[in-house]
Amino acid sequence: MIIWCVSLSVFAQGHEIKISINCQSDTVLLGHYFAKRDGNSFYLSGTCTLDKKGRGVFKGENKLSKGVYFLVTKNQLLMDFVIGDNQSFEIIADTIDLVGTATAKNSRDNEMFFDYRRISRKTGLRQHELHQKLQTADSISKVEIYKELQALNLEHATNLWNMIEGSKGLYVQKYLNSQLPLMMRLPVADPHPWQASLPENAQTWSRDSLIMYSRWWYRSNFFSDFNIFDPDMLRNSSYEEKLMIYITKTIPQATDSICAEIDKILRKAQKNDEVFRCVLVILFNYYSQSKVVIYENITVHLVEKWYIPFSTWSSDESLESLKEFVANSKPRLFELAPAIEPLLILPPEHFRAAALDTAIKFDIYAGKVIHDFRKELKSKYTILYFWDYSCGHCKKGIQDLFHAWEELKDTYLQIITVQVVHTKEAKGKWIDFVNEHNMYSWINAWSPYAYSYENHYKETYHLSSTPKMFLLDENSTIILKNIGPEHLKEIIDNIIIPSL
């Protein structure tokens, strides 16, 4: 296919981006990657109509913000490129192989960007081939394949580092730098050019000291490869991921620690209005949409300390809604599971005996009295499940939970079910239900003491409806709330097992 190109005119003040690309659509959109604000993953910056030879131009009086941009039709994402200081250039490509054929005129940024994309594709294809070979290789062959993979990774890192060093002063250097993962830069005794060096006395350190130093270095330098405080990096598809990995993976997941780190980040982000807004919205959306209990505390902190005072983009109506949210949420925030007035725990033999003796069945004060259930937490994790024997959703939920529990109960997890209706008749119905479904292998509890105690657990746990399920750790900290039995397998796989 013949590729068309023209000389570029001088367009110093605004932007003029010519394209020559054969595609089935006559309209091409110019978009840029931005952090996912308000549910959108990208924003549009322009539209152009192609002539019959696939030529078009995006032109405007103002300069575009720097970042990673893309060309897209209504049905197809065509290609990525970058926009830096120079905004008068041309992009040329063939849709038969966009990565392989992409070239740029008058744009060193994009010449290097396209070169990197081609190198990455070649490396990726070879890595895929080697991983496929590993599936059927014998033990001797696997050793050789792993050696080749290691050499391939080293070659790619070397090529990338050389491109980073050769692109100083260009926007593309920031992009390339973000492609060299921080894990590959960790301090070592004999570093490659892109790696940090261990302190001179590190050779005398213990293994634990080396691990602690690496963790400290990783956290301290987390944004050295991808600086989230640089507005030039906002239009990068990895921006939100980079921020949230830092918040959720590198700092202790306790309210005080998270809030303190968020405050540091937002104070630093305030140096640029666009960065501040982006970071604040990302954090607010993440925490406000989560079911993790401590995240509700963090959402209130974000809204009260940052969103209401500083979100100048918000409408008066939105701010009033947020103020109402804080007022309603603050009284019911908790991290530690609240105490429950004395519970009665009924062992399996009580249920069996009650099936034969109505006196036992309707004796509301039979059972083991527990004055603080939190002292009975014998496992690393506990599910606290509140339910009502007369509630259809509750009965289905507790059966689903029991079936899942029967399969997974040897996983450092105990379950305490609390039947919330406190009458003599309720106890009889509860006894019948447990016996009917043989639910004896977990802790069955209830409280006949009703409202004789000042702080009834229905209020402290906000049980306006049932069922309600909470996940607690061994210190009685509520980790998750508003979850259902269907989440049990996910909880075990993603929370319990990784912590063992």
Order of alpha helices (4+ residues) and beta strands (2+ residues): beta-beta-beta-beta-beta-beta-beta-alpha-beta-alpha-alpha-alpha-alpha-alpha-alpha-alpha-alpha-alpha-beta-alpha-alpha-beta-beta-alpha-beta-alpha-beta-alpha-beta-beta-alpha
